[in-house]
Each structure stands twice: as structure tokens, then as C-alpha cells.
């Protein structure tokens, strides 16, 4: 049961990866439309990707804690 919980915690990491991919695609599309705003778009993209990556790291830590209890 603990292994199932750890696997479910890692689903958050999968969702974070999909979210970062979608955000990157939209940022590239936005830069293609307005190249002069690329600096601002890049800054916002990096902030969003950092937040999504921290969520994935938290999920990984939770999965490790659960796996250590097994």
C-alpha cells in the first residue's frame, strides 16, 4: 500500500513536467508573435518553471519518505 502511495505522489511530478512543457510551448509561441517582449516572457517562464519544478521535487521527497517506511 505504501508503494502505491509513493507512486501516486510521483504523479504530481508527471503533471509538473507536462505543465512545464505546455508553458514552454506557449512562451515560444508568444516570443514568435512579439519578439520585442522576449525578455519579459523569458523571466515569467523561468519563474513559472521554477515553481512547477519545486512542486515536482516536493512530490519526489514525499515518495522517498513513503518508500523509506516500507
PDB file of N, H, CA, C and O in Angstrom:
ATOM      1  N   UNK A   1       0.812  -1.184   0.000  1.00  0.00           N
ATOM      2  CA  UNK A   1       0.000   0.000   0.000  1.00  0.00           C
ATOM      3  C   UNK A   1       0.864   1.260   0.000  1.00  0.00           C
ATOM      4  O   UNK A   1       0.518   2.267  -0.617  1.00  0.00           O
ATOM      5  N   UNK A   2       1.990   1.185   0.701  1.00  0.00           N
ATOM      6  H   UNK A   2       2.272   0.367   1.202  1.00  0.00           H
ATOM      7  CA  UNK A   2       2.886   2.336   0.745  1.00  0.00           C
ATOM      8  C   UNK A   2       3.472   2.607  -0.640  1.00  0.00           C
ATOM      9  O   UNK A   2       3.621   3.764  -1.035  1.00  0.00           O
ATOM     10  N   UNK A   3       3.801   1.550  -1.375  1.00  0.00           N
ATOM     11  H   UNK A   3       3.680   0.611  -1.054  1.00  0.00           H
ATOM     12  CA  UNK A   3       4.355   1.722  -2.719  1.00  0.00           C
ATOM     13  C   UNK A   3       3.338   2.381  -3.647  1.00  0.00           C
ATOM     14  O   UNK A   3       3.708   3.184  -4.504  1.00  0.00           O
ATOM     15  N   UNK A   4       2.079   2.051  -3.483  1.00  0.00           N
ATOM     16  H   UNK A   4       1.778   1.398  -2.787  1.00  0.00           H
ATOM     17  CA  UNK A   4       1.039   2.686  -4.294  1.00  0.00           C
ATOM     18  C   UNK A   4       0.955   4.169  -3.962  1.00  0.00           C
ATOM     19  O   UNK A   4       0.799   5.000  -4.856  1.00  0.00           O
ATOM     20  N   UNK A   5       1.059   4.504  -2.674  1.00  0.00           N
ATOM     21  H   UNK A   5       1.186   3.829  -1.947  1.00  0.00           H
ATOM     22  CA  UNK A   5       1.046   5.911  -2.269  1.00  0.00           C
ATOM     23  C   UNK A   5       2.239   6.673  -2.825  1.00  0.00           C
ATOM     24  O   UNK A   5       2.103   7.820  -3.250  1.00  0.00           O
ATOM     25  N   UNK A   6       3.412   6.038  -2.823  1.00  0.00           N
ATOM     26  H   UNK A   6       3.523   5.106  -2.478  1.00  0.00           H
ATOM     27  CA  UNK A   6       4.597   6.686  -3.380  1.00  0.00           C
ATOM     28  C   UNK A   6       4.435   6.901  -4.888  1.00  0.00           C
ATOM     29  O   UNK A   6       4.834   7.936  -5.421  1.00  0.00           O
ATOM     30  N   UNK A   7       3.858   5.931  -5.553  1.00  0.00           N
ATOM     31  H   UNK A   7       3.534   5.090  -5.120  1.00  0.00           H
ATOM     32  CA  UNK A   7       3.604   6.084  -6.985  1.00  0.00           C
ATOM     33  C   UNK A   7       2.620   7.182  -7.283  1.00  0.00           C
ATOM     34  O   UNK A   7       2.776   7.921  -8.255  1.00  0.00           O
ATOM     35  N   UNK A   8       1.600   7.294  -6.448  1.00  0.00           N
ATOM     36  H   UNK A   8       1.473   6.694  -5.658  1.00  0.00           H
ATOM     37  CA  UNK A   8       0.620   8.364  -6.634  1.00  0.00           C
ATOM     38  C   UNK A   8       1.245   9.732  -6.372  1.00  0.00           C
ATOM     39  O   UNK A   8       0.884  10.715  -7.019  1.00  0.00           O
ATOM     40  N   UNK A   9       2.173   9.796  -5.433  1.00  0.00           N
ATOM     41  H   UNK A   9       2.467   8.998  -4.907  1.00  0.00           H
ATOM     42  CA  UNK A   9       2.864  11.063  -5.177  1.00  0.00           C
ATOM     43  C   UNK A   9       3.681  11.477  -6.394  1.00  0.00           C
ATOM     44  O   UNK A   9       3.804  12.667  -6.682  1.00  0.00           O
ATOM     45  N   UNK A  10       4.236  10.514  -7.104  1.00  0.00           N
ATOM     46  H   UNK A  10       4.136   9.547  -6.870  1.00  0.00           H
ATOM     47  CA  UNK A  10       5.038  10.841  -8.277  1.00  0.00           C
ATOM     48  C   UNK A  10       4.185  11.276  -9.468  1.00  0.00           C
ATOM     49  O   UNK A  10       4.718  11.815 -10.439  1.00  0.00           O
ATOM     50  N   UNK A  11       2.886  11.053  -9.411  1.00  0.00           N
ATOM     51  H   UNK A  11       2.454  10.615  -8.623  1.00  0.00           H
ATOM     52  CA  UNK A  11       2.013  11.576 -10.468  1.00  0.00           C
ATOM     53  C   UNK A  11       2.069  13.097 -10.500  1.00  0.00           C
ATOM     54  O   UNK A  11       1.871  13.705 -11.552  1.00  0.00           O
ATOM     55  N   UNK A  12       2.336  13.710  -9.356  1.00  0.00           N
ATOM     56  H   UNK A  12       2.497  13.216  -8.502  1.00  0.00           H
ATOM     57  CA  UNK A  12       2.499  15.160  -9.311  1.00  0.00           C
ATOM     58  C   UNK A  12       3.698  15.585 -10.153  1.00  0.00           C
ATOM     59  O   UNK A  12       3.658  16.622 -10.816  1.00  0.00           O
ATOM     60  N   UNK A  13       4.757  14.792 -10.128  1.00  0.00           N
ATOM     61  H   UNK A  13       4.790  13.950  -9.590  1.00  0.00           H
ATOM     62  CA  UNK A  13       5.935  15.106 -10.928  1.00  0.00           C
ATOM     63  C   UNK A  13       5.618  15.018 -12.417  1.00  0.00           C
ATOM     64  O   UNK A  13       6.097  15.830 -13.209  1.00  0.00           O
ATOM     65  N   UNK A  14       4.824  14.047 -12.788  1.00  0.00           N
ATOM     66  H   UNK A  14       4.435  13.387 -12.145  1.00  0.00           H
ATOM     67  CA  UNK A  14       4.419  13.917 -14.196  1.00  0.00           C
ATOM     68  C   UNK A  14       3.595  15.133 -14.617  1.00  0.00           C
ATOM     69  O   UNK A  14       3.791  15.678 -15.703  1.00  0.00           O
ATOM     70  N   UNK A  15       2.679  15.549 -13.757  1.00  0.00           N
ATOM     71  H   UNK A  15       2.519  15.106 -12.875  1.00  0.00           H
ATOM     72  CA  UNK A  15       1.851  16.721 -14.062  1.00  0.00           C
ATOM     73  C   UNK A  15       2.709  17.978 -14.143  1.00  0.00           C
ATOM     74  O   UNK A  15       2.455  18.844 -14.980  1.00  0.00           O
ATOM     75  N   UNK A  16       3.710  18.088 -13.295  1.00  0.00           N
ATOM     76  H   UNK A  16       3.916  17.384 -12.615  1.00  0.00           H
ATOM     77  CA  UNK A  16       4.597  19.252 -13.345  1.00  0.00           C
ATOM     78  C   UNK A  16       5.379  19.278 -14.657  1.00  0.00           C
ATOM     79  O   UNK A  16       5.562  20.339 -15.253  1.00  0.00           O
ATOM     80  N   UNK A  17       5.834  18.123 -15.100  1.00  0.00           N
ATOM     81  H   UNK A  17       5.686  17.260 -14.616  1.00  0.00           H
ATOM     82  CA  UNK A  17       6.547  18.046 -16.368  1.00  0.00           C
ATOM     83  C   UNK A  17       5.672  18.430 -17.552  1.00  0.00           C
ATOM     84  O   UNK A  17       6.110  19.139 -18.458  1.00  0.00           O
ATOM     85  N   UNK A  18       4.449  17.962 -17.534  1.00  0.00           N
ATOM     86  H   UNK A  18       4.093  17.386 -16.798  1.00  0.00           H
ATOM     87  CA  UNK A  18       3.513  18.337 -18.608  1.00  0.00           C
ATOM     88  C   UNK A  18       3.207  19.832 -18.569  1.00  0.00           C
ATOM     89  O   UNK A  18       3.110  20.483 -19.609  1.00  0.00           O
ATOM     90  N   UNK A  19       3.057  20.359 -17.373  1.00  0.00           N
ATOM     91  H   UNK A  19       3.136  19.830 -16.528  1.00  0.00           H
ATOM     92  CA  UNK A  19       2.794  21.797 -17.237  1.00  0.00           C
ATOM     93  C   UNK A  19       3.955  22.643 -17.732  1.00  0.00           C
ATOM     94  O   UNK A  19       3.752  23.661 -18.395  1.00  0.00           O
ATOM     95  N   UNK A  20       5.164  22.224 -17.410  1.00  0.00           N
ATOM     96  H   UNK A  20       5.329  21.397 -16.871  1.00  0.00           H
ATOM     97  CA  UNK A  20       6.333  22.976 -17.883  1.00  0.00           C
ATOM     98  C   UNK A  20       6.461  22.898 -19.402  1.00  0.00           C
ATOM     99  O   UNK A  20       6.835  23.877 -20.048  1.00  0.00           O
ATOM    100  N   UNK A  21       6.157  21.756 -19.959  1.00  0.00           N
ATOM    101  H   UNK A  21       5.854  20.961 -19.435  1.00  0.00           H
ATOM    102  CA  UNK A  21       6.197  21.631 -21.417  1.00  0.00           C
ATOM    103  C   UNK A  21       5.175  22.517 -22.094  1.00  0.00           C
ATOM    104  O   UNK A  21       5.464  23.154 -23.107  1.00  0.00           O
ATOM    105  N   UNK A  22       3.980  22.556 -21.535  1.00  0.00           N
ATOM    106  H   UNK A  22       3.744  22.038 -20.712  1.00  0.00           H
ATOM    107  CA  UNK A  22       2.934  23.414 -22.095  1.00  0.00           C
ATOM    108  C   UNK A  22       3.301  24.885 -21.956  1.00  0.00           C
ATOM    109  O   UNK A  22       3.098  25.665 -22.886  1.00  0.00           O
ATOM    110  N   UNK A  23       3.839  25.269 -20.803  1.00  0.00           N
ATOM    111  H   UNK A  23       4.004  24.634 -20.048  1.00  0.00           H
ATOM    112  CA  UNK A  23       4.235  26.660 -20.587  1.00  0.00           C
ATOM    113  C   UNK A  23       5.360  27.066 -21.536  1.00  0.00           C
ATOM    114  O   UNK A  23       5.367  28.187 -22.045  1.00  0.00           O
ATOM    115  N   UNK A  24       6.300  26.169 -21.775  1.00  0.00           N
ATOM    116  H   UNK A  24       6.293  25.259 -21.362  1.00  0.00           H
ATOM    117  CA  UNK A  24       7.399  26.464 -22.690  1.00  0.00           C
ATOM    118  C   UNK A  24       6.880  26.635 -24.114  1.00  0.00           C
ATOM    119  O   UNK A  24       7.315  27.529 -24.840  1.00  0.00           O
ATOM    120  N   UNK A  25       5.958  25.781 -24.501  1.00  0.00           N
ATOM    121  H   UNK A  25       5.605  25.054 -23.911  1.00  0.00           H
ATOM    122  CA  UNK A  25       5.384  25.900 -25.844  1.00  0.00           C
ATOM    123  C   UNK A  25       4.668  27.229 -26.025  1.00  0.00           C
ATOM    124  O   UNK A  25       4.795  27.873 -27.067  1.00  0.00           O
ATOM    125  N   UNK A  26       3.913  27.640 -25.007  1.00  0.00           N
ATOM    126  H   UNK A  26       3.810  27.117 -24.161  1.00  0.00           H
ATOM    127  CA  UNK A  26       3.191  28.911 -25.099  1.00  0.00           C
ATOM    128  C   UNK A  26       4.152  30.094 -25.078  1.00  0.00           C
ATOM    129  O   UNK A  26       3.901  31.105 -25.734  1.00  0.00           O
ATOM    130  N   UNK A  27       5.256  29.978 -24.327  1.00  0.00           N
ATOM    131  H   UNK A  27       5.459  29.156 -23.794  1.00  0.00           H
ATOM    132  CA  UNK A  27       6.237  31.060 -24.292  1.00  0.00           C
ATOM    133  C   UNK A  27       6.932  31.211 -25.640  1.00  0.00           C
ATOM    134  O   UNK A  27       7.168  32.329 -26.098  1.00  0.00           O
ATOM    135  N   UNK A  28       7.257  30.097 -26.270  1.00  0.00           N
ATOM    136  H   UNK A  28       7.066  29.188 -25.897  1.00  0.00           H
ATOM    137  CA  UNK A  28       7.880  30.156 -27.597  1.00  0.00           C
ATOM    138  C   UNK A  28       6.914  30.776 -28.596  1.00  0.00           C
ATOM    139  O   UNK A  28       7.315  31.565 -29.452  1.00  0.00           O
ATOM    140  N   UNK A  29       5.648  30.416 -28.483  1.00  0.00           N
ATOM    141  H   UNK A  29       5.323  29.775 -27.788  1.00  0.00           H
ATOM    142  CA  UNK A  29       4.629  30.994 -29.360  1.00  0.00           C
ATOM    143  C   UNK A  29       4.499  32.499 -29.130  1.00  0.00           C
ATOM    144  O   UNK A  29       4.354  33.267 -30.081  1.00  0.00           O
ATOM    145  N   UNK A  30       4.552  32.914 -27.869  1.00  0.00           N
ATOM    146  H   UNK A  30       4.669  32.290 -27.096  1.00  0.00           H
ATOM    147  CA  UNK A  30       4.436  34.340 -27.553  1.00  0.00           C
ATOM    148  C   UNK A  30       5.639  35.122 -28.061  1.00  0.00           C
ATOM    149  O   UNK A  30       5.483  36.239 -28.553  1.00  0.00           O
ATOM    150  N   UNK A  31       6.831  34.556 -27.951  1.00  0.00           N
ATOM    151  H   UNK A  31       6.958  33.648 -27.551  1.00  0.00           H
ATOM    152  CA  UNK A  31       8.036  35.234 -28.453  1.00  0.00           C
ATOM    153  C   UNK A  31       7.990  35.322 -29.972  1.00  0.00           C
ATOM    154  O   UNK A  31       8.445  36.307 -30.553  1.00  0.00           O
ATOM    155  N   UNK A  32       7.442  34.296 -30.615  1.00  0.00           N
ATOM    156  H   UNK A  32       7.072  33.495 -30.143  1.00  0.00           H
ATOM    157  CA  UNK A  32       7.326  34.336 -32.079  1.00  0.00           C
ATOM    158  C   UNK A  32       6.384  35.455 -32.515  1.00  0.00           C
ATOM    159  O   UNK A  32       6.577  36.058 -33.571  1.00  0.00           O
ATOM    160  N   UNK A  33       5.367  35.730 -31.701  1.00  0.00           N
ATOM    161  H   UNK A  33       5.211  35.240 -30.843  1.00  0.00           H
ATOM    162  CA  UNK A  33       4.418  36.788 -32.051  1.00  0.00           C
ATOM    163  C   UNK A  33       4.946  38.176 -31.710  1.00  0.00           C
ATOM    164  O   UNK A  33       4.728  39.131 -32.456  1.00  0.00           O
ATOM    165  N   UNK A  34       5.649  38.286 -30.570  1.00  0.00           N
ATOM    166  H   UNK A  34       5.826  37.511 -29.964  1.00  0.00           H
ATOM    167  CA  UNK A  34       6.171  39.581 -30.140  1.00  0.00           C
ATOM    168  C   UNK A  34       7.628  39.432 -29.701  1.00  0.00           C
ATOM    169  O   UNK A  34       7.908  39.295 -28.510  1.00  0.00           O
ATOM    170  N   UNK A  35       8.542  39.459 -30.651  1.00  0.00           N
ATOM    171  H   UNK A  35       8.314  39.571 -31.618  1.00  0.00           H
ATOM    172  CA  UNK A  35       9.958  39.256 -30.304  1.00  0.00           C
ATOM    173  C   UNK A  35      10.513  40.326 -29.364  1.00  0.00           C
ATOM    174  O   UNK A  35      11.446  40.050 -28.610  1.00  0.00           O
ATOM    175  N   UNK A  36       9.963  41.532 -29.391  1.00  0.00           N
ATOM    176  H   UNK A  36       9.205  41.756 -30.003  1.00  0.00           H
ATOM    177  CA  UNK A  36      10.478  42.601 -28.534  1.00  0.00           C
ATOM    178  C   UNK A  36      10.172  42.359 -27.055  1.00  0.00           C
ATOM    179  O   UNK A  36      10.805  42.968 -26.193  1.00  0.00           O
ATOM    180  N   UNK A  37       9.223  41.492 -26.751  1.00  0.00           N
ATOM    181  H   UNK A  37       8.709  40.997 -27.451  1.00  0.00           H
ATOM    182  CA  UNK A  37       8.859  41.193 -25.358  1.00  0.00           C
ATOM    183  C   UNK A  37       9.528  39.905 -24.860  1.00  0.00           C
ATOM    184  O   UNK A  37       9.117  39.348 -23.842  1.00  0.00           O
ATOM    185  N   UNK A  38      10.538  39.440 -25.562  1.00  0.00           N
ATOM    186  H   UNK A  38      10.872  39.893 -26.389  1.00  0.00           H
ATOM    187  CA  UNK A  38      11.130  38.145 -25.211  1.00  0.00           C
ATOM    188  C   UNK A  38      11.768  38.149 -23.824  1.00  0.00           C
ATOM    189  O   UNK A  38      11.726  37.130 -23.135  1.00  0.00           O
ATOM    190  N   UNK A  39      12.353  39.257 -23.399  1.00  0.00           N
ATOM    191  H   UNK A  39      12.388  40.085 -23.959  1.00  0.00           H
ATOM    192  CA  UNK A  39      12.968  39.308 -22.076  1.00  0.00           C
ATOM    193  C   UNK A  39      11.960  39.129 -20.959  1.00  0.00           C
ATOM    194  O   UNK A  39      12.191  38.384 -20.007  1.00  0.00           O
ATOM    195  N   UNK A  40      10.837  39.824 -21.089  1.00  0.00           N
ATOM    196  H   UNK A  40      10.649  40.429 -21.862  1.00  0.00           H
ATOM    197  CA  UNK A  40       9.785  39.718 -20.076  1.00  0.00           C
ATOM    198  C   UNK A  40       9.153  38.324 -20.079  1.00  0.00           C
ATOM    199  O   UNK A  40       8.894  37.749 -19.022  1.00  0.00           O
ATOM    200  N   UNK A  41       8.913  37.801 -21.253  1.00  0.00           N
ATOM    201  H   UNK A  41       9.123  38.268 -22.112  1.00  0.00           H
ATOM    202  CA  UNK A  41       8.312  36.465 -21.368  1.00  0.00           C
ATOM    203  C   UNK A  41       9.256  35.418 -20.781  1.00  0.00           C
ATOM    204  O   UNK A  41       8.818  34.493 -20.097  1.00  0.00           O
ATOM    205  N   UNK A  42      10.540  35.567 -21.051  1.00  0.00           N
ATOM    206  H   UNK A  42      10.896  36.319 -21.607  1.00  0.00           H
ATOM    207  CA  UNK A  42      11.524  34.611 -20.541  1.00  0.00           C
ATOM    208  C   UNK A  42      11.564  34.640 -19.012  1.00  0.00           C
ATOM    209  O   UNK A  42      11.643  33.591 -18.373  1.00  0.00           O
ATOM    210  N   UNK A  43      11.511  35.826 -18.433  1.00  0.00           N
ATOM    211  H   UNK A  43      11.447  36.678 -18.952  1.00  0.00           H
ATOM    212  CA  UNK A  43      11.541  35.940 -16.973  1.00  0.00           C
ATOM    213  C   UNK A  43      10.323  35.278 -16.338  1.00  0.00           C
ATOM    214  O   UNK A  43      10.445  34.569 -15.339  1.00  0.00           O
ATOM    215  N   UNK A  44       9.168  35.507 -16.910  1.00  0.00           N
ATOM    216  H   UNK A  44       9.069  36.083 -17.722  1.00  0.00           H
ATOM    217  CA  UNK A  44       7.935  34.905 -16.387  1.00  0.00           C
ATOM    218  C   UNK A  44       7.967  33.395 -16.563  1.00  0.00           C
ATOM    219  O   UNK A  44       7.530  32.654 -15.682  1.00  0.00           O
ATOM    220  N   UNK A  45       8.481  32.937 -17.698  1.00  0.00           N
ATOM    221  H   UNK A  45       8.835  33.538 -18.414  1.00  0.00           H
ATOM    222  CA  UNK A  45       8.583  31.494 -17.940  1.00  0.00           C
ATOM    223  C   UNK A  45       9.503  30.829 -16.926  1.00  0.00           C
ATOM    224  O   UNK A  45       9.173  29.769 -16.395  1.00  0.00           O
ATOM    225  N   UNK A  46      10.641  31.431 -16.652  1.00  0.00           N
ATOM    226  H   UNK A  46      10.909  32.293 -17.083  1.00  0.00           H
ATOM    227  CA  UNK A  46      11.573  30.847 -15.694  1.00  0.00           C
ATOM    228  C   UNK A  46      10.970  30.797 -14.295  1.00  0.00           C
ATOM    229  O   UNK A  46      11.181  29.829 -13.565  1.00  0.00           O
ATOM    230  N   UNK A  47      10.227  31.822 -13.918  1.00  0.00           N
ATOM    231  H   UNK A  47      10.055  32.609 -14.511  1.00  0.00           H
ATOM    232  CA  UNK A  47       9.578  31.828 -12.602  1.00  0.00           C
ATOM    233  C   UNK A  47       8.545  30.704 -12.516  1.00  0.00           C
ATOM    234  O   UNK A  47       8.493  29.978 -11.523  1.00  0.00           O
ATOM    235  N   UNK A  48       7.738  30.567 -13.542  1.00  0.00           N
ATOM    236  H   UNK A  48       7.781  31.157 -14.348  1.00  0.00           H
ATOM    237  CA  UNK A  48       6.728  29.511 -13.552  1.00  0.00           C
ATOM    238  C   UNK A  48       7.333  28.119 -13.557  1.00  0.00           C
ATOM    239  O   UNK A  48       6.848  27.223 -12.867  1.00  0.00           O
ATOM    240  N   UNK A  49       8.398  27.935 -14.340  1.00  0.00           N
ATOM    241  H   UNK A  49       8.792  28.663 -14.901  1.00  0.00           H
ATOM    242  CA  UNK A  49       9.047  26.622 -14.385  1.00  0.00           C
ATOM    243  C   UNK A  49       9.712  26.293 -13.047  1.00  0.00           C
ATOM    244  O   UNK A  49       9.730  25.134 -12.633  1.00  0.00           O
ATOM    245  N   UNK A  50      10.251  27.293 -12.379  1.00  0.00           N
ATOM    246  H   UNK A  50      10.237  28.235 -12.716  1.00  0.00           H
ATOM    247  CA  UNK A  50      10.858  27.051 -11.070  1.00  0.00           C
ATOM    248  C   UNK A  50       9.808  26.615 -10.061  1.00  0.00           C
ATOM    249  O   UNK A  50      10.054  25.715  -9.259  1.00  0.00           O
ATOM    250  N   UNK A  51       8.644  27.244 -10.095  1.00  0.00           N
ATOM    251  H   UNK A  51       8.445  27.975 -10.747  1.00  0.00           H
ATOM    252  CA  UNK A  51       7.568  26.849  -9.179  1.00  0.00           C
ATOM    253  C   UNK A  51       7.071  25.440  -9.484  1.00  0.00           C
ATOM    254  O   UNK A  51       6.827  24.656  -8.567  1.00  0.00           O
ATOM    255  N   UNK A  52       6.922  25.118 -10.757  1.00  0.00           N
ATOM    256  H   UNK A  52       7.120  25.756 -11.502  1.00  0.00           H
ATOM    257  CA  UNK A  52       6.472  23.769 -11.126  1.00  0.00           C
ATOM    258  C   UNK A  52       7.516  22.727 -10.752  1.00  0.00           C
ATOM    259  O   UNK A  52       7.171  21.631 -10.311  1.00  0.00           O
ATOM    260  N   UNK A  53       8.790  23.062 -10.927  1.00  0.00           N
ATOM    261  H   UNK A  53       9.070  23.953 -11.286  1.00  0.00           H
ATOM    262  CA  UNK A  53       9.852  22.120 -10.591  1.00  0.00           C
ATOM    263  C   UNK A  53       9.924  21.899  -9.083  1.00  0.00           C
ATOM    264  O   UNK A  53      10.203  20.787  -8.633  1.00  0.00           O
ATOM    265  N   UNK A  54       9.678  22.941  -8.302  1.00  0.00           N
ATOM    266  H   UNK A  54       9.452  23.844  -8.667  1.00  0.00           H
ATOM    267  CA  UNK A  54       9.695  22.760  -6.847  1.00  0.00           C
ATOM    268  C   UNK A  54       8.559  21.840  -6.408  1.00  0.00           C
ATOM    269  O   UNK A  54       8.722  21.062  -5.468  1.00  0.00           O
ATOM    270  N   UNK A  55       7.430  21.921  -7.069  1.00  0.00           N
ATOM    271  H   UNK A  55       7.298  22.553  -7.833  1.00  0.00           H
ATOM    272  CA  UNK A  55       6.328  21.007  -6.773  1.00  0.00           C
ATOM    273  C   UNK A  55       6.734  19.562  -7.062  1.00  0.00           C
ATOM    274  O   UNK A  55       6.422  18.656  -6.288  1.00  0.00           O
ATOM    275  N   UNK A  56       7.425  19.355  -8.172  1.00  0.00           N
ATOM    276  H   UNK A  56       7.678  20.090  -8.801  1.00  0.00           H
ATOM    277  CA  UNK A  56       7.883  18.010  -8.519  1.00  0.00           C
ATOM    278  C   UNK A  56       8.905  17.506  -7.506  1.00  0.00           C
ATOM    279  O   UNK A  56       8.898  16.327  -7.151  1.00  0.00           O
ATOM    280  N   UNK A  57       9.773  18.382  -7.043  1.00  0.00           N
ATOM    281  H   UNK A  57       9.778  19.340  -7.331  1.00  0.00           H
ATOM    282  CA  UNK A  57      10.774  17.979  -6.052  1.00  0.00           C
ATOM    283  C   UNK A  57      10.098  17.609  -4.733  1.00  0.00           C
ATOM    284  O   UNK A  57      10.482  16.625  -4.101  1.00  0.00           O
ATOM    285  N   UNK A  58       9.094  18.384  -4.307  1.00  0.00           N
ATOM    286  H   UNK A  58       8.781  19.184  -4.820  1.00  0.00           H
ATOM    287  CA  UNK A  58       8.356  18.051  -3.088  1.00  0.00           C
ATOM    288  C   UNK A  58       7.684  16.689  -3.216  1.00  0.00           C
ATOM    289  O   UNK A  58       7.684  15.902  -2.269  1.00  0.00           O
ATOM    290  N   UNK A  59       7.118  16.411  -4.376  1.00  0.00           N
ATOM    291  H   UNK A  59       7.118  17.050  -5.145  1.00  0.00           H
ATOM    292  CA  UNK A  59       6.475  15.115  -4.592  1.00  0.00           C
ATOM    293  C   UNK A  59       7.504  13.992  -4.526  1.00  0.00           C
ATOM    294  O   UNK A  59       7.226  12.923  -3.984  1.00  0.00           O
ATOM    295  N   UNK A  60       8.681  14.232  -5.072  1.00  0.00           N
ATOM    296  H   UNK A  60       8.907  15.100  -5.513  1.00  0.00           H
ATOM    297  CA  UNK A  60       9.743  13.226  -5.024  1.00  0.00           C
ATOM    298  C   UNK A  60      10.183  12.962  -3.584  1.00  0.00           C
ATOM    299  O   UNK A  60      10.420  11.815  -3.204  1.00  0.00           O
ATOM    300  N   UNK A  61      10.291  14.018  -2.792  1.00  0.00           N
ATOM    301  H   UNK A  61      10.099  14.949  -3.101  1.00  0.00           H
ATOM    302  CA  UNK A  61      10.675  13.849  -1.388  1.00  0.00           C
ATOM    303  C   UNK A  61       9.611  13.063  -0.629  1.00  0.00           C
ATOM    304  O   UNK A  61       9.937  12.192   0.177  1.00  0.00           O
ATOM    305  N   UNK A  62       8.347  13.365  -0.883  1.00  0.00           N
ATOM    306  H   UNK A  62       8.082  14.072  -1.539  1.00  0.00           H
ATOM    307  CA  UNK A  62       7.261  12.619  -0.236  1.00  0.00           C
ATOM    308  C   UNK A  62       7.321  11.147  -0.637  1.00  0.00           C
ATOM    309  O   UNK A  62       7.139  10.267   0.205  1.00  0.00           O
ATOM    310  N   UNK A  63       7.576  10.876  -1.919  1.00  0.00           N
ATOM    311  H   UNK A  63       7.724  11.591  -2.603  1.00  0.00           H
ATOM    312  CA  UNK A  63       7.669   9.489  -2.375  1.00  0.00           C
ATOM    313  C   UNK A  63       8.850   8.785  -1.727  1.00  0.00           C
ATOM    314  O   UNK A  63       8.739   7.611  -1.375  1.00  0.00           O
ATOM    315  N   UNK A  64       9.982   9.468  -1.558  1.00  0.00           N
ATOM    316  H   UNK A  64      10.072  10.422  -1.844  1.00  0.00           H
ATOM    317  CA  UNK A  64      11.125   8.864  -0.887  1.00  0.00           C
ATOM    318  C   UNK A  64      10.823   8.566   0.581  1.00  0.00           C
ATOM    319  O   UNK A  64      11.211   7.518   1.097  1.00  0.00           O
ATOM    320  N   UNK A  65      10.140   9.476   1.242  1.00  0.00           N
ATOM    321  H   UNK A  65       9.825  10.327   0.823  1.00  0.00           H
ATOM    322  CA  UNK A  65       9.786   9.260   2.647  1.00  0.00           C
ATOM    323  C   UNK A  65       8.866   8.065   2.765  1.00  0.00           C
ATOM    324  O   UNK A  65       9.046   7.227   3.649  1.00  0.00           O
ATOM    325  N   UNK A  66       7.883   7.974   1.884  1.00  0.00           N
ATOM    326  H   UNK A  66       7.738   8.654   1.166  1.00  0.00           H
ATOM    327  CA  UNK A  66       6.965   6.834   1.910  1.00  0.00           C
ATOM    328  C   UNK A  66       7.694   5.530   1.601  1.00  0.00           C
ATOM    329  O   UNK A  66       7.417   4.501   2.217  1.00  0.00           O
ATOM    330  N   UNK A  67       8.622   5.570   0.650  1.00  0.00           N
ATOM    331  H   UNK A  67       8.847   6.406   0.149  1.00  0.00           H
ATOM    332  CA  UNK A  67       9.343   4.354   0.288  1.00  0.00           C
ATOM    333  C   UNK A  67      10.284   3.915   1.409  1.00  0.00           C
ATOM    334  O   UNK A  67      10.540   2.721   1.564  1.00  0.00           O
ATOM    335  N   UNK A  68      10.800   4.860   2.188  1.00  0.00           N
ATOM    336  H   UNK A  68      10.592   5.830   2.062  1.00  0.00           H
ATOM    337  CA  UNK A  68      11.695   4.513   3.280  1.00  0.00           C
ATOM    338  C   UNK A  68      10.942   3.829   4.422  1.00  0.00           C
ATOM    339  O   UNK A  68      11.533   3.078   5.199  1.00  0.00           O
ATOM    340  N   UNK A  69       9.657   4.087   4.519  1.00  0.00           N
ATOM    341  H   UNK A  69       9.177   4.697   3.888  1.00  0.00           H
ATOM    342  CA  UNK A  69       8.853   3.467   5.579  1.00  0.00           C
ATOM    343  C   UNK A  69       8.475   2.037   5.242  1.00  0.00           C
ATOM    344  O   UNK A  69       8.009   1.296   6.108  1.00  0.00           O
ATOM    345  N   UNK A  70       8.669   1.646   3.998  1.00  0.00           N
ATOM    346  H   UNK A  70       9.048   2.248   3.295  1.00  0.00           H
ATOM    347  CA  UNK A  70       8.288   0.288   3.597  1.00  0.00           C
ATOM    348  C   UNK A  70       9.269  -0.747   4.077  1.00  0.00           C
ATOM    349  O   UNK A  70       9.086  -1.937   3.818  1.00  0.00           O
TER     350      UNK A  70
END
